Amino acid sequence: MKNIVKSLMITGTVLLASCSSQQSLQEYYVDNSENPNFIVVDVPASILKMDGVDLTDTQRNAVESLRKFNLLAFKKNEDNAAEYKVEKAKVKEILKDDEFVELMKINSSYGKGVIKYLGDEDAIDEVIIYGDSKDKGFALVRVLGKDMNPAHIVQLMQAIQKSDYKGEGLGEIGEFLKG
């Protein structure tokens, strides 16, 4: 009996040790959904209003591969500057995980960022867009889809530019991303 208990304890310890202690991106979203420093919005891909937009077949395939967007933004101010640094470090640590494949880096007048994805090169399930600004805070966008292709991202951006979508339905986060 002692050997069985000892074996179970060792197995349990090994299983616990092998589980990743790092927070997943999904857990990070959930953990911060009630935090007043964050703006959280989940929107269906249909919000882009692409019906009636003259799209190429490739652009239409890109749009149809989308399911929804999860947006999470930390709005920085004088009172939460210390928390901003902590939260920014947490996100960057999560995005360092090898499961995220870097697609491109972003460096603009608004700030710095990165686009990464999860899944196979020809069948991407999730695209992550992260950007931060010393003055405003940071935004994290999860683009969830089915069998997206890296080329779809460029096609999607072109399709959105063709549409008359101006950020309606995004509420406070739309204002944060604009201004």
ZIBELSUL-V349423 format. One record per helix or strand of 2 or more residues. SS is the DSSP state (alpha for helix, beta for strand). FROM is the first residue (numbers start at 1). TO is the last residue. If there is no record, write none. Layout:
ss->{SS SS}
from->{FROM FROM}
to->{TO TO}
This chain:
ss->{alpha alpha beta alpha alpha beta alpha beta beta beta beta alpha alpha}
from->{2 25 38 45 57 66 78 101 112 123 137 150 171}
to->{18 32 44 48 64 75 95 107 120 133 148 162 178}
